[in-house]
Amino acid sequence: MAHCEALEPFGQRVRDRIRRELHLTVGVGIAPSKTLAKLANFAAKKWRGTGGVVDLSDPVRQRKLLALLPVEEVWGVGRRLTRQLQAMGIHTALQLADCDTRLARKTFSVVLERTIRELRGESCLQWEDEAAAKEQIICSRSFGQRLTHYPHMREAICSYAERAAEKLRQEKRYCRKRLGVYQNQPAFGGRRVLQQYGHRPAANPEQRQPRHHRHGGARAGEHLAGGATLPEGRRGAWGISAPPPWRRSTCSTTARRAATANG
C-alpha cells in the first residue's frame, strides 16, 4: 500500500485528464459504496472549495458531509419517500444513516434498508459488467409554449417517433410489442394515449410485417425500427384522438418491450 497513489490526487488527475481530452468539467466522488460516492460527487460539484474532488474514505468525513445534505439528495430517495421520512423527523442524510435498518425494512422496503447500509459505508449494490437491456425507449420533450395547431403537434409526434426508431436501430433492436404515443393533457385529466403501434409476433424477425388496427391506425413494429425515417405513408396514420383545441405542453413516444433479433 505504500506505493499506491492517494485517492484525492488520483481523482484530481482523472478530472484534469477528462477536462483536457474531452473538454468536460466533471466532479469526482470517491467512497466505499455507490450511494456515498454519488453524494461525494454531488458535493464535489456543489462546493468549489473541494477542487472538484471529494474523498469519503474516512468515516468522520462521511458523517460530516451527510449532516450537511438534505435527505432528498440521497440516491433512491424520491419526493414521496422524502415526505414520509420528513414526517418521521428525518431531514438529513445523516439522520437517515442512523436509522434502524430493521425498522426501515419493515416500514418501507429492503431497498431503503440497503440505502441506509450504503450510507454507513457498506457496499450493497454490485457493479454491473454489462448494462441491462432496456425494455422500453422513451423520446419526450417539453415545448416552449403550448401548441395550438394540429400540424405542429403532428410534426412533433412524427419527429419523436423517428427518434425512437433511430434509438432502436442503434441498439440493433426492434419494437416487440407496440410503440405508443402520449401527450401531456392536464386540461383533460392527465396523460392521454394518442395512438399505439406494434407488430404481430413471428418466429423469424425478418418475417414480421406491419398490420393495422381495426380503427385504422397502422402498426409499425419491425417496419418502423428498420426504416431510416417514418415514411409519409406511416405519418398519415399518426392521428390525434384528443378533442380540440390542440393545447399541449408535452408529448412523447414509447417503444415497449424492445427486444433483440433473437429475443
C-alpha positions in Angstrom: 0.0 0.0 0.0 3.0 2.3 0.4 3.4 2.6 -3.3 -0.3 3.3 -4.0 -1.3 6.8 -5.1 -3.5 8.7 -2.7 -7.2 8.8 -3.7 -7.7 12.5 -3.8 -4.7 13.3 -6.1 -5.7 10.4 -8.3 -9.3 11.8 -8.6 -7.8 15.2 -9.4 -5.6 13.6 -12.1 -8.7 11.9 -13.6 -10.7 15.1 -13.6 -7.9 17.0 -15.2 -7.5 14.4 -18.0 -11.2 14.4 -18.8 -11.2 18.2 -19.0 -8.1 18.2 -21.2 -9.1 15.5 -23.6 -12.9 15.8 -23.6 -13.3 19.4 -22.7 -15.7 18.5 -19.9 -15.7 19.7 -16.3 -16.7 16.9 -14.0 -16.9 16.2 -10.3 -15.2 13.2 -8.8 -16.6 11.4 -5.8 -14.7 8.6 -4.1 -16.3 6.4 -1.4 -16.6 2.8 -0.3 -20.2 2.5 -1.6 -22.1 3.7 -4.6 -24.5 5.8 -2.6 -21.8 7.6 -0.7 -19.8 8.1 -4.0 -22.8 9.8 -5.6 -23.1 12.1 -2.6 -19.4 12.8 -2.8 -19.8 13.6 -6.4 -22.7 16.0 -5.6 -20.5 17.8 -3.0 -17.6 18.0 -5.4 -19.8 19.8 -7.9 -21.7 22.0 -5.4 -18.8 23.4 -3.3 -15.9 25.0 -5.2 -13.6 24.7 -2.2 -13.4 20.9 -2.8 -11.5 21.5 -6.1 -14.0 19.2 -7.9 -12.8 16.0 -5.9 -14.3 14.6 -2.7 -12.8 11.6 -1.0 -15.1 9.9 1.6 -12.8 7.1 2.6 -12.7 8.5 6.2 -15.8 7.7 8.2 -15.5 11.0 10.0 -15.7 12.9 6.7 -18.6 10.8 5.7 -20.7 11.8 8.7 -19.7 15.5 8.3 -21.0 15.5 4.7 -24.1 13.5 5.5 -25.0 16.1 8.2 -24.9 18.9 5.6 -27.0 17.2 2.9 -30.8 17.0 2.9 -32.3 13.5 2.7 -33.8 14.1 -0.7 -30.3 14.2 -2.2 -29.7 10.6 -1.3 -29.7 8.3 -4.3 -33.0 6.4 -4.4 -35.0 8.7 -2.1 -37.7 10.3 -4.2 -40.2 13.0 -3.4 -42.8 10.7 -2.0 -40.3 8.9 0.3 -38.8 12.3 1.3 -42.2 13.4 2.6 -42.7 10.2 4.5 -39.2 10.5 6.1 -39.6 14.2 6.9 -42.9 13.3 8.7 -40.9 11.0 10.9 -38.4 13.7 11.7 -35.7 12.6 9.2 -34.4 15.6 7.3 -30.7 15.0 6.7 -28.8 12.1 5.1 -27.0 11.6 8.5 -30.4 11.1 10.2 -31.3 8.5 7.6 -27.9 6.8 8.0 -28.6 6.5 11.8 -32.0 4.9 11.3 -32.6 1.3 12.5 -32.3 -0.9 9.4 -34.8 -3.5 10.6 -37.4 -0.8 11.2 -36.7 0.8 7.8 -37.1 -2.6 6.1 -40.4 -3.3 8.0 -41.8 0.2 7.5 -40.6 0.8 3.9 -38.7 -1.8 1.9 -35.4 -3.7 1.7 -34.3 -1.1 -0.8 -34.3 1.6 1.8 -32.5 -0.7 4.2 -29.7 -1.2 1.6 -29.6 2.6 1.2 -29.0 3.1 4.9 -26.3 0.4 4.9 -24.7 2.1 1.9 -24.7 5.4 3.8 -22.8 3.7 6.5 -20.1 2.7 4.1 -21.2 -0.9 3.5 -21.2 -1.8 -0.2 -24.6 -3.4 -1.0 -25.0 -2.6 -4.7 -23.0 -4.8 -7.1 -21.2 -3.5 -10.2 -22.8 -4.5 -13.5 -20.4 -5.8 -16.1 -23.0 -5.0 -18.8 -25.9 -2.7 -18.7 -29.3 -4.4 -18.6 -31.2 -4.3 -21.9 -33.9 -1.7 -22.0 -37.4 -2.9 -22.1 -38.7 0.4 -23.4 -37.4 3.5 -25.1 -38.9 6.9 -24.5 -38.5 10.1 -26.5 -40.1 13.1 -24.8 -39.8 16.8 -25.0 -41.5 19.9 -23.4 -42.4 22.7 -25.7 -41.5 26.3 -25.0 -45.2 27.1 -25.3 -48.5 25.2 -25.6 -49.2 24.1 -29.2 -52.5 25.2 -30.6 -52.3 23.8 -34.1 -52.8 20.2 -35.2 -50.0 20.3 -37.8 -47.4 21.4 -35.3 -48.4 18.6 -32.9 -48.4 16.0 -35.7 -44.9 17.2 -36.8 -43.6 16.8 -33.2 -45.1 13.3 -32.8 -43.6 12.1 -36.1 -40.2 13.5 -35.1 -40.2 11.8 -31.8 -41.3 8.5 -33.3 -38.5 8.7 -35.8 -36.1 9.4 -32.9 -37.4 6.3 -31.0 -36.9 4.2 -34.1 -33.4 5.6 -34.5 -32.5 4.5 -30.9 -33.9 1.0 -31.7 -31.7 0.7 -34.7 -28.6 2.0 -32.8 -29.1 -0.8 -30.3 -30.0 -3.4 -33.1 -33.4 -4.0 -31.6 -37.0 -3.9 -32.7 -40.3 -3.0 -31.1 -41.7 -6.3 -30.0 -45.0 -5.2 -28.6 -46.0 -1.7 -29.5 -45.0 1.8 -30.0 -47.2 4.2 -28.1 -47.5 8.0 -28.5 -48.6 10.0 -25.5 -49.1 13.7 -24.7 -49.5 15.7 -21.6 -53.1 16.9 -21.3 -53.8 18.5 -17.9 -57.0 20.1 -19.1 -58.4 16.6 -19.8 -57.3 14.7 -16.7 -53.6 14.0 -17.3 -51.7 11.8 -19.8 -53.7 10.5 -22.8 -52.7 7.8 -25.3 -52.8 9.2 -28.8 -52.1 6.1 -30.7 -50.4 2.7 -30.2 -48.3 0.7 -32.7 -46.7 -2.7 -32.6 -46.5 -5.8 -34.8 -47.7 -9.4 -34.9 -45.2 -11.8 -33.2 -43.3 -14.1 -35.6 -40.7 -16.8 -35.2 -38.3 -15.1 -37.6 -37.9 -11.3 -37.1 -37.4 -10.9 -40.8 -40.9 -12.1 -41.4 -42.6 -9.6 -39.2 -44.9 -7.4 -41.2 -46.8 -4.2 -40.3 -50.5 -4.6 -39.7 -53.4 -2.3 -39.0 -55.7 -1.5 -36.0 -59.3 -2.2 -36.6 -59.9 1.5 -36.2 -57.4 2.4 -38.9 -54.1 3.1 -37.2 -51.2 1.5 -39.0 -48.8 -0.6 -36.8 -45.2 -0.2 -37.4 -43.1 -2.6 -35.4 -40.1 -4.1 -37.3 -41.0 -1.8 -40.2 -40.5 1.3 -38.0 -37.3 0.0 -36.4 -35.8 -0.8 -39.8 -36.5 2.3 -41.8 -34.4 5.5 -41.9 -37.3 7.7 -41.1 -41.0 7.3 -40.5 -42.4 7.1 -44.1 -45.1 9.5 -45.2 -47.5 6.7 -45.6 -47.0 5.9 -42.0 -47.1 9.5 -40.9 -50.7 9.7 -42.1 -51.6 7.1 -39.5 -50.4 9.1 -36.6 -53.8 10.7 -35.9 -54.6 12.5 -32.7 -57.7 11.3 -31.0 -57.9 14.0 -28.4 -60.6 16.7 -28.9 -59.6 20.2 -30.0 -58.4 22.8 -29.1 -54.9 21.5 -29.6 -53.2 22.9 -26.5 -50.3 20.6 -25.4 -47.2 21.3 -23.4 -45.5 17.9 -23.7 -45.6 14.8 -25.9 -43.6 11.6 -26.0 -43.2 8.3 -27.9 -42.6 5.0 -26.1 -41.4 1.8 -27.7 -42.4 -1.0 -25.3 -40.9 -4.5 -25.0 -37.9 -3.7 -27.1 -36.1 -6.9 -28.0 -33.1 -8.2 -30.0 -33.5 -10.0 -33.2 -33.1 -13.4 -31.4 -35.1 -12.3 -28.3 
